[in-house]
Amino acid sequence: MSAGLDNLKHIVVLMMENRSFDHMLGALKAQDARIDGLTGNESNPDTTGALVKVQPLADYQGQLDPDPDHHFPGVDLQLFGGTQGNGRVANMQGFVKSYYQQQRNVGQSQKIMYYFTPEKLPVLTKLATQFALFNGWFCSIPGPTVCNRAFAHYGTSFGQVGMDIFYWKAPPLSIYERVLLAKRTAKIYYYDGPSSTIEIVNLLKRQSQIFATFDQFLADCQSGNLPDYSFVEPNYSDHDGDGGAEIASDQHPDHNIQAGEIFISQVYNAIFDNPNLWKSTALLITYDEHGGIYDHVVPPPCKPDGFEASPQNTGTGASFKFDRLGVRVPAILVSPWVRKGTVIPGPYEPGGRTFEHASIPRTVTKFILRDTDPSTLPAQDAQNFLNATVREQAADTFLDLLTDQMQPDNDIPYFHFK
C-alpha cells in the first residue's frame, strides 16, 4: 500500500445536484488538454434544425428555469436524439430538443448548451486542477436523483429508474449498515429536515445511528471525530432557518451556483483546518446526475444490474436492463496524498477507466475490509457484509490514487468568503 492509503482513516463523500461535467468543468480543456472537456465546436440541433454550439455563457442563476428534464424519457431523448428501435446508437444530440419541450421556447432551449468559464467557479475549478479530476465518472442511471443516489448508498436502485422513495426488505445492505457490522462508524450528514427526506426510506431503519446534521459535521471535523465514512448533503431548498433566511446550496437548477461553491468550500475548509484530519481523509466531490444539461461524452455500457425496469416504468415504450450508465458528472478526489494536477482518463481514452456511483460503496467496503476479517463476524453478518450487488462488484475503486508523496501545505488552496 502507499503511504497515503496507510494514513487514511476517513472517507468523505459530498454529493451535489444536477450538473454535467461539460457544464461545470468543460472549459478546463483549454488549460489542460488531458481534460476531456469542450473544444467549442460541440453542437446540438434545435427544433428548427439549426445547429446550436456550446457557449461559455452559463450564469449563476436565472437561466435554467424551468428545470431541464432529467427523468428517464427525457434523458433517453438527450442521449439518442429521438431515434428509436433496436440497434440505435447514443449520439448526445437531443439536449436542446429535450429542453424545448419544457417551455416550447427555441431561445430558452438553446441555453442548455451553455457552460461556465473557470473564473466563475473558483472553488470547483481550483480543486479540480489541484487534486484528481475524473474524466470518466458517470451517474449510474440515465434518470433522476433518487435512483442515482441509491447507487451511492446500496450499489443498486432495486430496479427503480424514477423518483420513488422505495423500500426493499432483502439484502443488499446499505454501505452504512455494512460499516456498522464491521464495528466501524458511518454517518449521513444532512443539512436540515427537508434535505434528509430525499434519501431512500430504507436508510431510516438506522436513523439514530447514521444520521447527523451538517452542524455536527463541522463540529466533528473540528474535534477530529469524523466517522470512518461520511456522506454529506447540501441544503436542498430556500427557507428560513434559525439564523435567518438561507438559500439552497445544492446547485440544482435554478438554485444559485455560488451558494453551492460556498458550501463546497465549507466542507473542504473544515477538513483542511484540522491538520491531523487533513492528512488522514479522502474527500470525493461529485454530483448525483447531470440535470438534463449537455455533456458530449457518450455514456458507456456497464454490467447489467440484475433488475429490469418495465416499459411502463421507463416511460419510453421499452424496458431497461440497467446495462448502460447515465450522463457524465463532475467528480474530484481531494487529498494531500493525491499527486497535484492528476487527471484520470475516461473510458474512450488510452488507459481509461470508468467510474460510477456504485464505485462509492465498492471503495468504502474495500477500505473497511482491509482491517476487518469477515470470518470474525457472525455467519449471517459476514454474508451480508460481503453481499455486494453485481454492479458494485464490477465498479472501479479510487483509493489507488493516493500516493507515497504528500503535497506541501503551503501549496494547498484555502477559500475565503465574506
C-alpha positions in Angstrom: 0.0 0.0 0.0 1.0 3.6 -0.5 1.8 5.9 2.4 -1.4 7.8 1.6 -3.5 4.7 2.0 -1.6 3.7 5.1 -2.5 7.1 6.7 -6.2 7.0 5.5 -8.7 6.9 8.3 -11.7 8.7 6.8 -13.6 8.8 3.5 -16.0 11.7 3.0 -18.4 12.0 0.0 -20.1 15.3 -0.8 -22.8 14.8 -3.4 -24.2 17.9 -5.1 -27.1 18.1 -7.5 -27.9 18.0 -11.2 -24.9 19.4 -13.2 -23.0 17.8 -16.0 -19.2 17.7 -16.4 -19.1 19.9 -19.5 -21.4 22.4 -18.0 -19.2 22.9 -14.9 -15.7 21.9 -15.9 -15.7 21.5 -19.7 -13.8 24.9 -20.2 -10.7 23.5 -18.4 -9.7 21.6 -21.6 -8.4 24.9 -22.9 -6.0 25.0 -19.9 -5.1 21.3 -19.9 -5.5 19.1 -23.0 -5.7 16.0 -20.8 -9.1 17.1 -19.5 -11.9 15.7 -21.7 -13.8 18.9 -21.9 -15.1 21.2 -24.7 -13.4 22.5 -27.8 -16.2 25.0 -28.6 -17.3 23.1 -31.7 -19.7 20.7 -30.0 -23.3 21.3 -31.0 -26.9 20.1 -30.9 -29.7 20.8 -33.4 -32.7 22.8 -32.1 -36.3 22.2 -33.2 -35.8 24.4 -36.2 -32.9 22.3 -37.5 -30.3 25.0 -36.7 -27.1 23.7 -35.0 -26.5 25.3 -31.6 -22.9 25.3 -30.4 -21.8 25.2 -26.8 -21.1 28.7 -25.5 -19.4 30.0 -22.3 -22.4 31.9 -21.2 -23.6 30.0 -18.1 -24.7 32.2 -15.2 -25.2 31.5 -11.5 -29.0 31.7 -11.5 -31.9 32.6 -13.8 -31.0 30.7 -17.0 -32.4 27.2 -16.3 -35.9 28.0 -15.3 -37.9 25.9 -15.9 -35.9 23.0 -14.7 -34.4 20.8 -17.5 -35.9 17.4 -17.8 -33.8 14.6 -16.2 -36.4 11.9 -15.9 -35.8 8.7 -17.8 -37.8 9.5 -21.0 -36.2 13.0 -21.2 -32.6 11.6 -20.8 -33.4 9.0 -23.4 -34.2 11.8 -25.9 -31.0 13.6 -24.8 -28.8 10.6 -25.4 -30.3 9.2 -28.6 -31.6 12.4 -30.2 -35.1 10.9 -30.6 -34.1 7.8 -32.5 -36.0 4.6 -31.5 -35.8 0.9 -32.1 -33.2 -1.8 -31.9 -29.6 -1.0 -32.8 -29.8 2.7 -32.1 -26.6 4.4 -31.0 -26.3 7.2 -28.5 -25.2 10.5 -30.1 -25.8 13.1 -27.4 -27.8 15.1 -29.9 -31.1 15.6 -28.1 -30.4 18.0 -25.3 -31.8 21.2 -27.0 -34.8 19.3 -28.3 -35.5 17.9 -24.8 -35.3 21.3 -23.1 -37.5 22.8 -25.8 -40.3 20.5 -24.5 -40.2 22.2 -21.1 -41.4 25.6 -22.4 -41.7 25.4 -26.2 -39.3 28.3 -26.5 -36.5 28.0 -29.0 -34.3 30.6 -27.5 -34.6 29.2 -24.0 -33.9 25.7 -25.2 -30.5 26.8 -26.5 -29.3 27.7 -23.1 -28.9 24.0 -22.2 -25.7 24.3 -24.2 -24.2 27.0 -22.0 -21.2 26.2 -19.8 -19.2 28.0 -17.1 -15.8 29.7 -17.5 -13.3 28.7 -14.8 -13.2 32.1 -13.2 -16.9 31.8 -12.4 -16.3 28.6 -10.4 -13.2 29.4 -8.4 -13.7 26.6 -5.8 -14.6 23.7 -8.1 -12.0 24.8 -10.6 -9.2 25.1 -8.1 -10.0 21.7 -6.5 -10.2 20.1 -10.0 -6.8 21.3 -11.0 -5.1 20.9 -7.7 -6.1 17.3 -6.9 -7.6 14.5 -9.0 -10.2 15.1 -11.7 -12.1 12.1 -13.2 -12.7 12.3 -17.0 -15.0 9.3 -16.8 -17.3 9.5 -13.7 -20.9 8.8 -14.8 -24.1 8.8 -12.9 -25.4 5.2 -12.5 -28.7 5.5 -14.3 -29.9 7.8 -17.2 -32.5 9.2 -14.9 -33.2 11.5 -11.9 -32.0 12.0 -8.3 -33.3 9.3 -6.0 -32.4 6.2 -8.1 -28.9 7.6 -8.7 -28.3 8.4 -5.1 -29.5 4.8 -4.3 -26.5 3.5 -6.2 -24.2 5.6 -3.9 -25.8 4.1 -0.8 -26.6 0.5 -2.0 -24.8 -0.2 -5.3 -28.2 -0.6 -6.9 -31.6 1.1 -7.2 -33.6 -2.1 -6.8 -35.0 -1.8 -10.3 -36.1 1.8 -9.9 -35.5 4.4 -12.6 -37.5 7.3 -11.2 -38.2 9.3 -8.0 -39.9 6.6 -6.0 -38.7 6.6 -2.4 -38.8 2.9 -2.3 -38.4 0.2 0.4 -36.6 -3.1 -0.2 -36.6 -5.6 2.6 -33.9 -8.0 1.4 -30.2 -7.5 1.1 -28.0 -5.9 -0.1 -27.4 -3.8 2.9 -26.6 -0.2 2.6 -22.9 0.8 2.9 -23.7 2.3 6.3 -25.1 -1.0 7.7 -22.1 -2.8 6.4 -19.7 -0.4 8.1 -21.6 -0.8 11.3 -21.4 -4.6 11.0 -17.6 -4.2 10.9 -17.8 -2.3 14.2 -16.8 0.9 12.4 -18.6 4.2 12.1 -20.6 5.9 9.4 -22.8 9.0 9.1 -25.1 10.8 6.7 -24.7 14.5 7.5 -27.9 16.2 6.3 -28.4 20.0 6.2 -31.9 20.1 7.8 -35.1 18.1 7.9 -36.2 18.8 4.3 -32.9 17.7 2.9 -32.8 14.4 4.7 -36.1 13.3 3.3 -34.6 13.0 -0.2 -32.9 9.8 0.9 -34.3 6.3 0.3 -36.7 5.2 3.0 -34.6 2.0 3.7 -31.9 4.1 5.4 -34.3 5.3 8.1 -34.1 1.9 9.7 -30.8 3.0 11.3 -31.8 6.7 11.6 -30.5 7.2 15.1 -27.2 5.6 14.3 -26.3 7.0 10.9 -27.9 10.4 10.6 -26.4 13.7 11.9 -26.7 17.4 11.0 -24.3 19.4 8.9 -23.5 21.5 12.0 -22.4 18.2 13.7 -20.2 17.5 10.7 -18.4 20.8 11.2 -18.0 20.1 14.9 -16.7 16.6 14.2 -14.1 18.0 11.8 -13.0 20.5 14.4 -12.7 17.8 17.1 -11.2 15.2 14.8 -14.1 12.8 15.5 -15.3 12.2 11.9 -16.5 8.6 11.4 -14.8 6.2 9.1 -17.2 7.0 6.3 -19.2 10.2 5.9 -21.8 11.2 3.3 -22.5 15.0 3.2 -25.7 16.6 1.8 -26.2 20.2 0.9 -29.2 22.4 1.6 -31.9 21.5 -1.0 -34.3 24.4 -0.5 -34.6 28.1 0.1 -36.1 28.6 3.5 -35.9 30.5 6.8 -33.5 28.9 9.3 -32.7 29.7 12.9 -30.1 32.2 11.7 -32.4 33.9 9.2 -33.1 33.3 5.5 -31.0 30.6 3.9 -30.7 29.8 0.2 -30.3 26.3 -1.3 -26.7 25.3 -1.8 -27.2 22.0 -3.8 -26.7 23.7 -7.2 -29.8 22.1 -8.6 -31.2 24.3 -11.4 -32.2 27.0 -10.9 -30.6 27.4 -7.4 -27.7 29.7 -7.1 -24.4 28.1 -8.1 -22.4 30.5 -5.9 -24.2 29.2 -2.8 -23.0 25.7 -3.8 -19.5 27.0 -4.3 -19.5 28.4 -0.7 -20.9 25.1 0.6 -18.2 23.0 -1.1 -15.6 25.3 0.3 -17.1 24.9 3.8 -16.8 21.1 3.6 -13.2 21.3 2.2 -12.0 24.0 4.7 -13.5 22.2 7.7 -11.3 19.1 6.8 -8.2 21.2 6.0 -8.5 23.3 9.2 -7.7 20.2 11.3 -4.1 19.1 10.3 -4.5 15.6 11.6 -7.8 15.2 9.8 -6.5 16.7 6.6 -3.6 14.1 6.4 -5.9 11.2 7.0 -9.0 12.0 4.9 -10.0 11.4 1.3 -12.8 13.7 0.1 -14.8 12.8 -3.0 -16.9 15.7 -4.5 -19.4 14.6 -7.2 -23.0 15.2 -8.5 -25.9 12.8 -8.4 -26.8 13.3 -12.1 -26.5 15.8 -14.9 -29.8 17.5 -14.5 -30.7 17.4 -18.2 -27.7 19.6 -19.1 -25.4 18.9 -22.1 -22.3 16.7 -22.0 -20.6 15.5 -25.1 -19.3 12.1 -23.8 -21.5 9.1 -24.7 -22.2 7.0 -21.5 -20.6 3.6 -21.8 -22.2 0.2 -21.3 -21.9 -1.4 -17.9 -22.5 -4.6 -16.1 -26.3 -5.4 -16.0 -27.8 -4.7 -12.6 -29.8 -7.9 -12.4 -33.0 -5.9 -12.4 -35.2 -4.8 -15.3 -37.5 -1.7 -15.5 -40.6 -2.3 -17.5 -41.7 -0.1 -20.4 -44.4 1.3 -18.1 -41.8 2.3 -15.6 -39.3 3.8 -18.1 -42.0 5.8 -19.9 -40.2 5.1 -23.2 -42.1 2.1 -24.5 -39.0 -0.1 -24.0 -37.7 -1.9 -20.9 -34.3 -1.0 -19.4 -31.9 -3.7 -18.1 -29.5 -1.3 -16.3 -26.8 -2.2 -18.8 -25.6 1.4 -19.6 -24.7 4.3 -17.4 -26.2 7.8 -17.2 -24.6 11.1 -18.3 -21.1 12.1 -17.1 -20.9 14.3 -14.0 -18.0 16.2 -12.3 -16.0 14.2 -9.8 -12.9 15.3 -7.9 -10.9 13.3 -5.3 -9.3 15.7 -2.7 -6.4 14.5 -0.5 -2.9 15.8 0.2 -1.7 12.4 -0.9 -3.1 12.9 -4.4 -0.5 14.0 -6.9 -1.1 17.6 -7.9 -2.9 18.0 -11.2 -4.0 14.4 -11.6 -6.4 13.7 -14.5 -7.8 10.2 -14.6 -8.6 9.3 -18.3 -12.1 8.2 -19.2 -13.3 5.0 -20.9 -12.6 6.2 -24.5 -9.0 7.3 -23.8 -5.8 5.2 -23.6 -5.5 3.6 -20.2 -9.0 4.9 -19.5 -11.2 4.0 -16.5 -14.9 4.2 -15.9 -16.4 5.2 -12.5 -20.0 5.5 -11.4 -21.8 5.9 -8.1 -21.5 2.2 -7.3 -17.8 2.9 -7.1 -18.5 4.7 -3.8 -19.8 1.7 -1.7 -17.3 -0.5 -3.5 -14.4 1.7 -2.4 -15.7 2.2 1.1 -16.2 -1.6 1.6 -12.8 -2.3 0.3 -11.3 0.3 2.6 -13.2 -1.1 5.6 -12.3 -4.7 4.7 -8.6 -4.0 4.9 -8.9 -4.0 8.7 -11.9 -6.4 9.0 -11.8 -10.2 8.7 -15.4 -11.2 7.8 -14.8 -14.6 9.4 -14.8 -13.0 12.8 -18.3 -11.8 12.3 -21.5 -13.9 13.0 -22.2 -16.0 9.9 -25.3 -14.0 8.8 -23.5 -10.7 9.3 -20.5 -11.9 7.3 -22.7 -13.0 4.5 -24.5 -9.6 4.4 -21.2 -7.7 4.7 -19.9 -9.4 1.6 -23.2 -9.4 -0.3 -22.4 -6.6 -2.8 -24.5 -6.1 -5.8 -23.4 -7.1 -9.3 -22.8 -3.5 -10.3 -20.9 -2.8 -7.1 -18.6 -5.8 -7.6 -17.9 -4.6 -11.1 -17.3 -1.0 -10.2 -13.8 0.6 -10.2 -12.3 1.9 -6.9 -10.4 5.2 -6.5 -8.1 4.9 -3.4 -5.3 3.8 -5.6 -4.9 7.5 -6.5 -3.4 8.0 -3.0 0.4 8.1 -3.4 3.5 8.0 -1.2 4.2 11.7 -1.6 2.1 14.3 0.2 1.5 17.8 -1.2 3.0 20.5 0.9 0.5 22.6 2.9 1.9 25.9 1.5 0.8 24.8 -2.0 -2.7 23.8 -0.9 -5.7 26.2 -1.6 -7.8 27.7 1.1 -11.1 29.5 0.4 -12.3 32.8 2.0 -15.8 34.1 1.5 -17.3 37.2 3.2 
